[in-house]
Amino acid sequence: LAALACLPLVLNLFILANSRGATVGLVAAALCALLLVRRRQRPKAVLGVAAAALAVYLLADPQFIERQRSTADAGDGSAQTRVALWNGALEMIADYPFGLGGRGFHIMSPRYAPGTASEDGDMGRSAHNTYLQMTAEWGVQGFALFAVFLGITFYWLHRARSLAQPDWFYYRSLAVQLGLIGTLVA
């Protein structure tokens, strides 16, 4: 009941953040919830996802809706800047396969992604892609270790869900897995 009472507040947080990535992550986690939940609980999950979608629809303001509509717009200025940053990150990874170290992307972004300076004059930028930024900063080996960590985590969460007798453990491991899925997609 407490989680149900907090749901509109959490959804409102997503709306106020006005983040396309967070919204895509939320949708991915919701869809995965429908796939991962036990069969007998699936109707409740469908009802919960539908209720959350209705709440977002009722809470969303026009600015949020317009921002989300621009997600698939390749001509969007923000999207073009991100593509330039991603291409710069790929060049960095090719030039420095073992990584640049912490904040290396931020420091080197003016060289590898010229013309992407922020409006406040700060030349350094984030890659706006966790995987590319992590690989540029911590190298291919850092990305490989991260991927192994995630693989092991998902394996043990799946195993915990399959072995869980009380629903308490099942739903906690499912919640962690869905949270990770949403974060990784966002």
NUMAR-728708 format. One record per atom (N, C-alpha, C): residue number from 1; residue in one letter; x, y, z. Coordinates in Angstrom, 2 decimals. Layout:
- n:res:x:y:z
- NUM:A:X:Y:Z .
...
***
This chain:
- n:res:x:y:z
- 1:L:0.81:-1.20:0.00 .
- 1:L:0.00:0.00:0.00 .
- 1:L:0.86:1.26:0.00 .
- 2:A:1.98:1.20:0.72 .
- 2:A:2.86:2.37:0.75 .
- 2:A:3.46:2.62:-0.64 .
- 3:A:3.86:1.54:-1.32 .
- 3:A:4.41:1.69:-2.67 .
- 3:A:3.35:2.24:-3.62 .
- 4:L:2.13:1.77:-3.46 .
- 4:L:1.04:2.24:-4.31 .
- 4:L:0.77:3.73:-4.09 .
- 5:A:0.85:4.15:-2.83 .
- 5:A:0.64:5.57:-2.51 .
- 5:A:1.76:6.44:-3.06 .
- 6:C:2.97:5.88:-3.14 .
- 6:C:4.11:6.65:-3.64 .
- 6:C:4.20:6.67:-5.17 .
- 7:L:3.49:5.78:-5.83 .
- 7:L:3.59:5.68:-7.28 .
- 7:L:3.34:7.00:-8.01 .
- 8:P:2.26:7.74:-7.70 .
- 8:P:2.08:9.01:-8.41 .
- 8:P:3.21:10.01:-8.16 .
- 9:L:3.79:9.98:-6.96 .
- 9:L:4.90:10.89:-6.66 .
- 9:L:6.14:10.52:-7.48 .
- 10:V:6.41:9.23:-7.59 .
- 10:V:7.57:8.78:-8.37 .
- 10:V:7.36:9.11:-9.85 .
- 11:L:6.17:8.83:-10.34 .
- 11:L:5.89:9.15:-11.75 .
- 11:L:5.96:10.66:-12.00 .
- 12:N:5.51:11.45:-11.05 .
- 12:N:5.62:12.90:-11.18 .
- 12:N:7.08:13.34:-11.22 .
- 13:L:7.93:12.65:-10.48 .
- 13:L:9.37:12.93:-10.52 .
- 13:L:9.91:12.73:-11.93 .
- 14:F:9.51:11.64:-12.59 .
- 14:F:9.95:11.41:-13.97 .
- 14:F:9.47:12.54:-14.88 .
- 15:I:8.24:12.98:-14.68 .
- 15:I:7.69:14.04:-15.51 .
- 15:I:8.44:15.35:-15.27 .
- 16:L:8.67:15.69:-14.00 .
- 16:L:9.38:16.94:-13.70 .
- 16:L:10.82:16.92:-14.18 .
- 17:A:11.45:15.76:-14.16 .
- 17:A:12.83:15.65:-14.66 .
- 17:A:12.88:15.89:-16.16 .
- 18:N:11.79:15.57:-16.84 .
- 18:N:11.65:15.83:-18.28 .
- 18:N:12.79:15.18:-19.07 .
- 19:S:13.19:14.00:-18.63 .
- 19:S:14.30:13.29:-19.27 .
- 19:S:13.76:12.22:-20.21 .
- 20:R:14.20:12.29:-21.44 .
- 20:R:13.79:11.27:-22.41 .
- 20:R:14.40:9.92:-22.05 .
- 21:G:15.65:9.92:-21.63 .
- 21:G:16.31:8.68:-21.26 .
- 21:G:15.63:8.00:-20.09 .
- 22:A:15.28:8.77:-19.07 .
- 22:A:14.61:8.19:-17.91 .
- 22:A:13.25:7.63:-18.29 .
- 23:T:12.55:8.29:-19.19 .
- 23:T:11.24:7.80:-19.63 .
- 23:T:11.40:6.50:-20.42 .
- 24:V:12.39:6.44:-21.29 .
- 24:V:12.63:5.21:-22.04 .
- 24:V:13.01:4.07:-21.08 .
- 25:G:13.82:4.38:-20.07 .
- 25:G:14.18:3.37:-19.07 .
- 25:G:12.97:2.89:-18.28 .
- 26:L:12.08:3.81:-17.94 .
- 26:L:10.86:3.45:-17.22 .
- 26:L:9.98:2.54:-18.05 .
- 27:V:9.83:2.87:-19.33 .
- 27:V:9.03:2.03:-20.23 .
- 27:V:9.67:0.65:-20.38 .
- 28:A:10.99:0.59:-20.52 .
- 28:A:11.68:-0.69:-20.64 .
- 28:A:11.49:-1.54:-19.39 .
- 29:A:11.62:-0.92:-18.22 .
- 29:A:11.43:-1.66:-16.97 .
- 29:A:9.99:-2.17:-16.86 .
- 30:A:9.03:-1.36:-17.27 .
- 30:A:7.62:-1.78:-17.21 .
- 30:A:7.36:-2.96:-18.14 .
- 31:L:7.91:-2.91:-19.35 .
- 31:L:7.73:-4.01:-20.29 .
- 31:L:8.41:-5.28:-19.78 .
- 32:C:9.60:-5.13:-19.21 .
- 32:C:10.29:-6.29:-18.65 .
- 32:C:9.56:-6.86:-17.44 .
- 33:A:8.91:-5.99:-16.69 .
- 33:A:8.11:-6.47:-15.55 .
- 33:A:7.01:-7.41:-16.04 .
- 34:L:6.41:-7.07:-17.17 .
- 34:L:5.36:-7.93:-17.71 .
- 34:L:5.90:-9.28:-18.16 .
- 35:L:7.16:-9.30:-18.60 .
- 35:L:7.77:-10.55:-19.05 .
- 35:L:8.34:-11.38:-17.91 .
- 36:L:8.87:-10.74:-16.89 .
- 36:L:9.59:-11.45:-15.84 .
- 36:L:8.73:-11.90:-14.67 .
- 37:V:7.58:-11.28:-14.48 .
- 37:V:6.75:-11.62:-13.34 .
- 37:V:6.15:-13.02:-13.53 .
- 38:R:5.89:-13.70:-12.43 .
- 38:R:5.28:-15.04:-12.50 .
- 38:R:3.94:-14.98:-13.22 .
- 39:R:3.62:-16.05:-13.91 .
- 39:R:2.40:-16.10:-14.72 .
- 39:R:1.15:-15.74:-13.93 .
- 40:R:1.06:-16.25:-12.74 .
- 40:R:-0.17:-16.00:-11.97 .
- 40:R:-0.27:-14.54:-11.51 .
- 41:Q:0.85:-13.84:-11.52 .
- 41:Q:0.86:-12.43:-11.14 .
- 41:Q:0.79:-11.49:-12.34 .
- 42:R:0.85:-12.05:-13.56 .
- 42:R:0.88:-11.22:-14.76 .
- 42:R:-0.34:-10.31:-14.91 .
- 43:P:-1.56:-10.78:-14.64 .
- 43:P:-2.70:-9.85:-14.75 .
- 43:P:-2.57:-8.64:-13.82 .
- 44:K:-2.05:-8.85:-12.62 .
- 44:K:-1.84:-7.73:-11.70 .
- 44:K:-0.76:-6.79:-12.24 .
- 45:A:0.27:-7.37:-12.85 .
- 45:A:1.34:-6.54:-13.42 .
- 45:A:0.81:-5.71:-14.59 .
- 46:V:-0.02:-6.32:-15.43 .
- 46:V:-0.61:-5.58:-16.55 .
- 46:V:-1.46:-4.45:-16.01 .
- 47:L:-2.24:-4.72:-14.98 .
- 47:L:-3.08:-3.68:-14.37 .
- 47:L:-2.21:-2.57:-13.78 .
- 48:G:-1.12:-2.93:-13.13 .
- 48:G:-0.22:-1.93:-12.55 .
- 48:G:0.45:-1.07:-13.60 .
- 49:V:0.91:-1.69:-14.70 .
- 49:V:1.54:-0.92:-15.77 .
- 49:V:0.51:0.00:-16.42 .
- 50:A:-0.70:-0.50:-16.62 .
- 50:A:-1.76:0.34:-17.21 .
- 50:A:-2.10:1.51:-16.29 .
- 51:A:-2.15:1.25:-14.98 .
- 51:A:-2.44:2.33:-14.02 .
- 51:A:-1.32:3.37:-14.04 .
- 52:A:-0.07:2.91:-14.13 .
- 52:A:1.06:3.84:-14.18 .
- 52:A:1.01:4.67:-15.47 .
- 53:A:0.67:4.03:-16.58 .
- 53:A:0.57:4.77:-17.85 .
- 53:A:-0.54:5.81:-17.77 .
- 54:L:-1.66:5.45:-17.16 .
- 54:L:-2.76:6.40:-16.99 .
- 54:L:-2.34:7.56:-16.10 .
- 55:A:-1.60:7.25:-15.03 .
- 55:A:-1.13:8.30:-14.12 .
- 55:A:-0.19:9.26:-14.85 .
- 56:V:0.71:8.73:-15.67 .
- 56:V:1.61:9.60:-16.44 .
- 56:V:0.80:10.47:-17.39 .
- 57:Y:-0.18:9.88:-18.04 .
- 57:Y:-1.02:10.64:-18.97 .
- 57:Y:-1.74:11.77:-18.23 .
- 58:L:-2.25:11.50:-17.04 .
- 58:L:-2.99:12.52:-16.29 .
- 58:L:-2.08:13.58:-15.68 .
- 59:L:-0.86:13.20:-15.32 .
- 59:L:0.06:14.13:-14.67 .
- 59:L:0.91:14.93:-15.66 .
- 60:A:1.07:14.42:-16.87 .
- 60:A:2.00:15.03:-17.83 .
- 60:A:1.53:16.41:-18.26 .
- 61:D:2.50:17.31:-18.36 .
- 61:D:2.22:18.65:-18.88 .
- 61:D:2.62:18.70:-20.36 .
- 62:P:2.20:19.74:-21.08 .
- 62:P:2.53:19.81:-22.51 .
- 62:P:4.03:19.81:-22.81 .
- 63:Q:4.82:20.41:-21.94 .
- 63:Q:6.27:20.44:-22.15 .
- 63:Q:6.84:19.02:-22.12 .
- 64:F:6.38:18.20:-21.16 .
- 64:F:6.84:16.81:-21.07 .
- 64:F:6.46:16.03:-22.33 .
- 65:I:5.23:16.19:-22.77 .
- 65:I:4.75:15.45:-23.93 .
- 65:I:5.54:15.85:-25.18 .
- 66:E:5.80:17.14:-25.33 .
- 66:E:6.57:17.59:-26.51 .
- 66:E:8.00:17.06:-26.44 .
- 67:R:8.59:17.06:-25.27 .
- 67:R:9.96:16.55:-25.10 .
- 67:R:10.02:15.07:-25.46 .
- 68:Q:9.03:14.29:-25.02 .
- 68:Q:9.03:12.86:-25.31 .
- 68:Q:8.79:12.59:-26.79 .
- 69:R:8.00:13.42:-27.43 .
- 69:R:7.77:13.26:-28.87 .
- 69:R:9.04:13.46:-29.67 .
- 70:S:9.95:14.27:-29.16 .
- 70:S:11.19:14.54:-29.88 .
- 70:S:12.21:13.42:-29.72 .
- 71:T:11.87:12.37:-28.97 .
- 71:T:12.81:11.26:-28.75 .
- 71:T:13.25:10.62:-30.05 .
- 72:A:12.34:10.40:-30.96 .
- 72:A:12.68:9.71:-32.22 .
- 72:A:13.02:10.68:-33.34 .
- 73:D:13.10:11.97:-33.05 .
- 73:D:13.37:12.97:-34.08 .
- 73:D:14.88:13.11:-34.28 .
- 74:A:15.38:12.56:-35.37 .
- 74:A:16.82:12.62:-35.64 .
- 74:A:17.28:14.03:-35.97 .
- 75:G:16.36:14.91:-36.34 .
- 75:G:16.72:16.28:-36.67 .
- 75:G:16.79:17.19:-35.46 .
- 76:D:16.45:16.67:-34.30 .
- 76:D:16.49:17.43:-33.06 .
- 76:D:17.94:17.85:-32.78 .
- 77:G:18.12:19.12:-32.40 .
- 77:G:19.47:19.64:-32.14 .
- 77:G:20.19:18.86:-31.05 .
- 78:S:19.48:18.49:-30.02 .
- 78:S:20.06:17.70:-28.93 .
- 78:S:20.52:16.34:-29.44 .
- 79:A:19.72:15.72:-30.31 .
- 79:A:20.08:14.41:-30.86 .
- 79:A:21.33:14.52:-31.72 .
- 80:Q:21.43:15.57:-32.52 .
- 80:Q:22.60:15.74:-33.38 .
- 80:Q:23.87:15.97:-32.56 .
- 81:T:23.73:16.72:-31.47 .
- 81:T:24.87:16.93:-30.59 .
- 81:T:25.32:15.62:-29.97 .
- 82:R:24.36:14.80:-29.57 .
- 82:R:24.72:13.52:-28.96 .
- 82:R:25.39:12.60:-29.96 .
- 83:V:24.93:12.58:-31.18 .
- 83:V:25.58:11.75:-32.19 .
- 83:V:27.03:12.22:-32.38 .
- 84:A:27.26:13.53:-32.40 .
- 84:A:28.63:14.05:-32.51 .
- 84:A:29.47:13.62:-31.31 .
- 85:L:28.88:13.67:-30.12 .
- 85:L:29.60:13.23:-28.91 .
- 85:L:29.89:11.73:-28.96 .
- 86:W:28.94:10.94:-29.42 .
- 86:W:29.15:9.49:-29.51 .
- 86:W:30.24:9.16:-30.53 .
- 87:N:30.22:9.86:-31.66 .
- 87:N:31.29:9.64:-32.65 .
- 87:N:32.64:10.03:-32.07 .
- 88:G:32.66:11.12:-31.30 .
- 88:G:33.90:11.52:-30.63 .
- 88:G:34.37:10.46:-29.64 .
- 89:A:33.42:9.88:-28.92 .
- 89:A:33.77:8.82:-27.96 .
- 89:A:34.34:7.61:-28.67 .
- 90:L:33.76:7.24:-29.80 .
- 90:L:34.28:6.10:-30.56 .
- 90:L:35.70:6.38:-31.05 .
- 91:E:35.98:7.62:-31.46 .
- 91:E:37.34:7.98:-31.86 .
- 91:E:38.29:7.91:-30.67 .
- 92:M:37.82:8.39:-29.51 .
- 92:M:38.66:8.32:-28.30 .
- 92:M:39.01:6.87:-27.97 .
- 93:I:37.99:6.01:-28.04 .
- 93:I:38.21:4.59:-27.73 .
- 93:I:39.21:3.98:-28.71 .
- 94:A:39.11:4.36:-29.98 .
- 94:A:40.07:3.85:-30.97 .
- 94:A:41.48:4.36:-30.68 .
- 95:D:41.59:5.63:-30.25 .
- 95:D:42.91:6.20:-29.97 .
- 95:D:43.47:5.76:-28.61 .
- 96:Y:42.59:5.54:-27.64 .
- 96:Y:43.01:5.19:-26.28 .
- 96:Y:42.22:3.96:-25.81 .
- 97:P:42.50:2.78:-26.35 .
- 97:P:41.70:1.59:-25.99 .
- 97:P:41.80:1.20:-24.51 .
- 98:F:42.84:1.65:-23.82 .
- 98:F:42.97:1.35:-22.40 .
- 98:F:42.38:2.46:-21.53 .
- 99:G:41.80:3.47:-22.16 .
- 99:G:41.09:4.51:-21.43 .
- 99:G:41.93:5.73:-21.15 .
- 100:L:41.20:6.79:-20.80 .
- 100:L:41.82:8.08:-20.49 .
- 100:L:41.84:8.37:-18.99 .
- 101:G:41.17:7.57:-18.20 .
- 101:G:41.06:7.84:-16.77 .
- 101:G:39.82:8.66:-16.46 .
- 102:G:39.58:8.87:-15.18 .
- 102:G:38.40:9.60:-14.72 .
- 102:G:38.32:10.99:-15.33 .
- 103:R:37.14:11.35:-15.79 .
- 103:R:36.83:12.63:-16.44 .
- 103:R:37.62:12.84:-17.72 .
- 104:G:38.19:11.77:-18.25 .
- 104:G:38.95:11.87:-19.49 .
- 104:G:38.10:12.30:-20.66 .
- 105:F:36.88:11.80:-20.73 .
- 105:F:36.01:12.20:-21.83 .
- 105:F:35.70:13.68:-21.73 .
- 106:H:35.40:14.14:-20.53 .
- 106:H:35.07:15.55:-20.31 .
- 106:H:36.22:16.45:-20.76 .
- 107:I:37.42:16.06:-20.42 .
- 107:I:38.59:16.87:-20.75 .
- 107:I:38.90:16.83:-22.24 .
- 108:M:38.73:15.67:-22.86 .
- 108:M:39.11:15.51:-24.26 .
- 108:M:37.97:15.78:-25.25 .
- 109:S:36.75:15.99:-24.76 .
- 109:S:35.62:16.16:-25.68 .
- 109:S:35.77:17.37:-26.62 .
- 110:P:36.37:18.49:-26.20 .
- 110:P:36.52:19.58:-27.17 .
- 110:P:37.38:19.19:-28.37 .
- 111:R:38.33:18.31:-28.17 .
- 111:R:39.21:17.88:-29.26 .
- 111:R:38.51:16.86:-30.17 .
- 112:Y:37.76:15.94:-29.57 .
- 112:Y:37.15:14.86:-30.34 .
- 112:Y:35.74:15.17:-30.82 .
- 113:A:35.07:16.11:-30.18 .
- 113:A:33.72:16.50:-30.60 .
- 113:A:33.63:18.02:-30.62 .
- 114:P:34.39:18.65:-31.51 .
- 114:P:34.35:20.11:-31.56 .
- 114:P:32.95:20.60:-31.95 .
- 115:G:32.60:21.75:-31.45 .
- 115:G:31.30:22.31:-31.76 .
- 115:G:30.19:21.82:-30.85 .
- 116:T:30.53:21.08:-29.81 .
- 116:T:29.50:20.58:-28.89 .
- 116:T:29.58:21.27:-27.54 .
- 117:A:30.25:22.40:-27.48 .
- 117:A:30.39:23.12:-26.21 .
- 117:A:29.01:23.49:-25.67 .
- 118:S:28.87:23.45:-24.37 .
- 118:S:27.60:23.81:-23.76 .
- 118:S:27.39:25.32:-23.85 .
- 119:E:26.17:25.73:-23.65 .
- 119:E:25.81:27.14:-23.80 .
- 119:E:26.49:28.05:-22.78 .
- 120:D:26.87:27.51:-21.63 .
- 120:D:27.49:28.35:-20.61 .
- 120:D:29.00:28.53:-20.84 .
- 121:G:29.48:28.06:-22.00 .
- 121:G:30.88:28.26:-22.35 .
- 121:G:31.81:27.18:-21.85 .
- 122:D:31.31:26.27:-21.02 .
- 122:D:32.13:25.15:-20.55 .
- 122:D:32.36:24.22:-21.73 .
- 123:M:33.60:23.99:-22.06 .
- 123:M:33.91:23.22:-23.26 .
- 123:M:33.72:21.72:-23.05 .
- 124:G:33.96:21.21:-21.87 .
- 124:G:33.87:19.78:-21.63 .
- 124:G:32.44:19.31:-21.55 .
- 125:R:32.17:18.13:-22.10 .
- 125:R:30.82:17.58:-22.11 .
- 125:R:30.83:16.13:-21.66 .
- 126:S:29.68:15.68:-21.26 .
- 126:S:29.46:14.26:-21.00 .
- 126:S:29.13:13.60:-22.33 .
- 127:A:29.39:12.32:-22.44 .
- 127:A:29.09:11.60:-23.68 .
- 127:A:27.59:11.33:-23.82 .
- 128:H:26.84:11.47:-22.76 .
- 128:H:25.41:11.17:-22.76 .
- 128:H:25.16:9.73:-23.20 .
- 129:N:26.09:8.87:-22.90 .
- 129:N:25.96:7.44:-23.14 .
- 129:N:26.91:6.77:-22.16 .
- 130:T:26.35:6.12:-21.18 .
- 130:T:27.15:5.51:-20.11 .
- 130:T:28.19:4.56:-20.65 .
- 131:Y:27.81:3.74:-21.61 .
- 131:Y:28.71:2.70:-22.11 .
- 131:Y:29.88:3.30:-22.88 .
- 132:L:29.62:4.30:-23.72 .
- 132:L:30.71:4.93:-24.46 .
- 132:L:31.61:5.74:-23.54 .
- 133:Q:31.00:6.47:-22.61 .
- 133:Q:31.83:7.27:-21.70 .
- 133:Q:32.68:6.37:-20.81 .
- 134:M:32.08:5.30:-20.30 .
- 134:M:32.85:4.39:-19.45 .
- 134:M:33.99:3.76:-20.22 .
- 135:T:33.74:3.35:-21.46 .
- 135:T:34.79:2.72:-22.25 .
- 135:T:35.88:3.73:-22.61 .
- 136:A:35.50:4.97:-22.91 .
- 136:A:36.49:6.00:-23.23 .
- 136:A:37.35:6.30:-22.00 .
- 137:E:36.75:6.31:-20.82 .
- 137:E:37.50:6.67:-19.62 .
- 137:E:38.23:5.49:-18.98 .
- 138:W:37.62:4.30:-18.99 .
- 138:W:38.21:3.16:-18.29 .
- 138:W:38.65:2.05:-19.22 .
- 139:G:38.55:2.30:-20.51 .
- 139:G:39.08:1.37:-21.49 .
- 139:G:38.17:0.18:-21.75 .
- 140:V:38.59:-0.58:-22.74 .
- 140:V:37.84:-1.78:-23.11 .
- 140:V:37.81:-2.76:-21.95 .
- 141:Q:38.89:-2.85:-21.20 .
- 141:Q:38.93:-3.76:-20.05 .
- 141:Q:37.94:-3.31:-18.98 .
- 142:G:37.77:-2.01:-18.79 .
- 142:G:36.79:-1.51:-17.82 .
- 142:G:35.37:-1.85:-18.24 .
- 143:F:35.09:-1.71:-19.54 .
- 143:F:33.78:-2.08:-20.04 .
- 143:F:33.54:-3.58:-19.89 .
- 144:A:34.57:-4.39:-20.18 .
- 144:A:34.44:-5.84:-20.04 .
- 144:A:34.16:-6.23:-18.58 .
- 145:L:34.87:-5.61:-17.65 .
- 145:L:34.62:-5.91:-16.23 .
- 145:L:33.21:-5.50:-15.81 .
- 146:F:32.75:-4.37:-16.31 .
- 146:F:31.39:-3.91:-16.02 .
- 146:F:30.36:-4.90:-16.57 .
- 147:A:30.59:-5.37:-17.80 .
- 147:A:29.67:-6.32:-18.42 .
- 147:A:29.65:-7.64:-17.64 .
- 148:V:30.81:-8.09:-17.19 .
- 148:V:30.87:-9.32:-16.37 .
- 148:V:30.13:-9.10:-15.06 .
- 149:F:30.35:-7.97:-14.42 .
- 149:F:29.65:-7.65:-13.18 .
- 149:F:28.14:-7.69:-13.37 .
- 150:L:27.66:-7.06:-14.45 .
- 150:L:26.22:-7.07:-14.72 .
- 150:L:25.71:-8.47:-15.01 .
- 151:G:26.46:-9.24:-15.79 .
- 151:G:26.06:-10.61:-16.09 .
- 151:G:25.92:-11.45:-14.84 .
- 152:I:26.90:-11.35:-13.95 .
- 152:I:26.84:-12.11:-12.69 .
- 152:I:25.68:-11.63:-11.83 .
- 153:T:25.48:-10.34:-11.77 .
- 153:T:24.37:-9.79:-10.97 .
- 153:T:23.02:-10.28:-11.49 .
- 154:F:22.83:-10.23:-12.80 .
- 154:F:21.56:-10.70:-13.37 .
- 154:F:21.39:-12.20:-13.18 .
- 155:Y:22.47:-12.95:-13.29 .
- 155:Y:22.40:-14.39:-13.06 .
- 155:Y:21.92:-14.69:-11.64 .
- 156:W:22.53:-14.03:-10.65 .
- 156:W:22.17:-14.31:-9.26 .
- 156:W:20.78:-13.78:-8.91 .
- 157:L:20.38:-12.68:-9.51 .
- 157:L:19.01:-12.20:-9.27 .
- 157:L:17.99:-13.16:-9.87 .
- 158:H:18.28:-13.68:-11.05 .
- 158:H:17.39:-14.67:-11.66 .
- 158:H:17.34:-15.93:-10.81 .
- 159:R:18.49:-16.36:-10.36 .
- 159:R:18.56:-17.57:-9.53 .
- 159:R:17.82:-17.37:-8.21 .
- 160:A:17.97:-16.20:-7.61 .
- 160:A:17.27:-15.91:-6.36 .
- 160:A:15.75:-15.94:-6.57 .
- 161:R:15.32:-15.41:-7.71 .
- 161:R:13.88:-15.43:-8.00 .
- 161:R:13.38:-16.85:-8.21 .
- 162:S:14.17:-17.67:-8.88 .
- 162:S:13.72:-19.03:-9.16 .
- 162:S:13.73:-19.91:-7.91 .
- 163:L:14.58:-19.60:-6.93 .
- 163:L:14.65:-20.39:-5.70 .
- 163:L:13.79:-19.83:-4.57 .
- 164:A:13.30:-18.62:-4.74 .
- 164:A:12.58:-17.95:-3.65 .
- 164:A:11.25:-18.64:-3.38 .
- 165:Q:11.06:-19.03:-2.15 .
- 165:Q:9.78:-19.58:-1.75 .
- 165:Q:8.85:-18.48:-1.26 .
- 166:P:9.27:-17.72:-0.27 .
- 166:P:8.37:-16.63:0.12 .
- 166:P:8.39:-15.55:-0.96 .
- 167:D:7.25:-14.97:-1.22 .
- 167:D:7.16:-13.93:-2.24 .
- 167:D:8.02:-12.72:-1.90 .
- 168:W:8.33:-12.52:-0.61 .
- 168:W:9.12:-11.38:-0.20 .
- 168:W:10.45:-11.34:-0.95 .
- 169:F:11.17:-12.47:-0.99 .
- 169:F:12.46:-12.53:-1.68 .
- 169:F:12.29:-12.43:-3.19 .
- 170:Y:11.26:-13.05:-3.71 .
- 170:Y:11.01:-13.02:-5.14 .
- 170:Y:10.82:-11.59:-5.62 .
- 171:Y:9.97:-10.85:-4.95 .
- 171:Y:9.67:-9.49:-5.42 .
- 171:Y:10.81:-8.52:-5.17 .
- 172:R:11.60:-8.73:-4.16 .
- 172:R:12.75:-7.86:-3.95 .
- 172:R:13.79:-8.08:-5.05 .
- 173:S:14.07:-9.32:-5.39 .
- 173:S:15.05:-9.58:-6.45 .
- 173:S:14.51:-9.11:-7.80 .
- 174:L:13.20:-9.25:-8.02 .
- 174:L:12.60:-8.73:-9.26 .
- 174:L:12.71:-7.21:-9.31 .
- 175:A:12.47:-6.54:-8.18 .
- 175:A:12.56:-5.08:-8.15 .
- 175:A:13.97:-4.60:-8.45 .
- 176:V:14.98:-5.27:-7.89 .
- 176:V:16.37:-4.88:-8.16 .
- 176:V:16.68:-5.10:-9.64 .
- 177:Q:16.25:-6.23:-10.18 .
- 177:Q:16.53:-6.52:-11.58 .
- 177:Q:15.83:-5.49:-12.49 .
- 178:L:14.59:-5.17:-12.22 .
- 178:L:13.88:-4.17:-13.03 .
- 178:L:14.51:-2.78:-12.89 .
- 179:G:14.97:-2.45:-11.69 .
- 179:G:15.65:-1.17:-11.50 .
- 179:G:16.94:-1.11:-12.31 .
- 180:L:17.69:-2.20:-12.33 .
- 180:L:18.92:-2.24:-13.13 .
- 180:L:18.60:-2.15:-14.63 .
- 181:I:17.56:-2.85:-15.07 .
- 181:I:17.18:-2.80:-16.48 .
- 181:I:16.81:-1.37:-16.87 .
- 182:G:15.99:-0.73:-16.05 .
- 182:G:15.61:0.66:-16.34 .
- 182:G:16.81:1.58:-16.39 .
- 183:T:17.72:1.42:-15.45 .
- 183:T:18.91:2.27:-15.41 .
- 183:T:19.82:2.01:-16.62 .
- 184:L:20.01:0.76:-16.97 .
- 184:L:20.88:0.43:-18.10 .
- 184:L:20.30:0.90:-19.42 .
- 185:V:18.99:0.85:-19.55 .
- 185:V:18.36:1.34:-20.79 .
- 185:V:18.39:2.86:-20.83 .
- 186:A:18.13:3.50:-19.71 .
- 186:A:18.11:4.97:-19.67 .
- 186:A:19.47:5.51:-20.04 .
***
